[in-house]
Amino acid sequence: MTEVRFYQLQRSSLEEVLPQLLEKTFERGQRAVVMTGSEERAEALTAHLWTYKDRRFLPHGNARDGHAARQPIWLTPEDENPNDAQVLFLTDGAVSDHVGDFALCIELFDGNDTDIVAAARRRWTTYKKAGHDLTYYQQTEGGRWEEKKGG
């Protein structure tokens, strides 16, 4: 089964957390797909990954860039895996029918929006019923992530 990690963003934005997680994924030699809620969001995150750090390069692309098979990180609003990724990042409430095709799925959601939190809880239940290995991460006041293992 797929390992699914939920990150409830309460003190940091997606733009702050996503690059850090993508860096770790890339450093482990894994490929990633970042599924967004819209084409505009995919474009915005693609642009952000070029500028989030002055001295850091994180190779990535999207439909506008093309050559998906060559991209270690692919940003898309589509439920696809054109770069043969092992890690799926779900943002903006995006839902994939192919979570089980990945070794790891990371759900990033706004923990300050009750509707979004409720939707994440429903996805948690769906993943649990499917037999996936679940972990929940909550951000502490100091900005660190505290792991809470799912049952």
C-alpha positions, -999 to 999 in steps of 0.1 A, spaced: 0 0 0 9 36 -4 22 57 25 0 88 28 11 118 48 -12 147 57 4 181 64 -20 205 80 -7 240 71 -16 264 99 15 285 104 32 282 70 19 286 35 20 260 7 46 282 -10 68 279 21 64 242 28 62 227 -7 98 236 -18 112 221 13 94 188 8 103 188 -29 140 194 -20 139 163 2 122 142 -24 148 153 -51 177 147 -27 165 111 -22 166 106 -60 128 104 -63 106 120 -89 75 139 -80 42 150 -94 25 180 -78 -12 180 -85 -28 214 -82 -64 226 -82 -60 245 -115 -37 253 -144 -32 288 -130 -21 274 -97 3 250 -115 18 280 -133 21 301 -101 39 273 -82 61 266 -112 72 303 -112 76 302 -74 100 273 -76 123 294 -97 125 322 -71 119 307 -37 157 307 -29 185 327 -44 211 299 -44 190 268 -48 179 251 -80 151 226 -80 145 212 -115 109 211 -125 84 218 -152 48 218 -163 27 214 -195 40 248 -208 76 236 -205 69 202 -220 93 172 -219 75 157 -189 96 125 -190 127 146 -184 113 166 -155 121 153 -120 93 174 -106 61 179 -127 34 204 -117 -1 198 -131 -38 201 -125 -43 167 -142 -44 133 -125 -14 120 -143 21 107 -139 40 116 -171 75 116 -154 72 82 -138 72 98 -103 73 78 -71 59 107 -50 25 124 -54 19 158 -38 -18 168 -36 -25 205 -31 -56 228 -32 -79 199 -24 -69 180 -56 -79 143 -56 -62 115 -74 -77 82 -85 -42 68 -87 -28 73 -52 -20 35 -50 4 38 -80 28 59 -59 51 49 -31 43 81 -12 14 106 -14 16 139 5 -16 158 11 -10 195 19 -40 214 31 -50 247 47 -56 238 84 -73 272 90 -102 265 67 -129 243 83 -143 231 50 -109 221 37 -101 203 70 -134 184 68 -126 174 32 -91 162 43 -108 141 70 -130 125 44 -100 117 23 -82 102 54 -112 79 59 -111 69 22 -74 61 24 -77 42 56 -105 20 41 -82 13 12 -55 1 35 -30 28 30 -4 36 57 -14 71 71 5 97 90 -6 131 101 18 161 106 8 191 127 29 222 128 40 233 163 42 269 175 79 268 169 73 259 132 84 223 135 64 193 123 50 169 149 41 134 136 9 117 147 6 81 134 -27 71 119 -45 39 128 
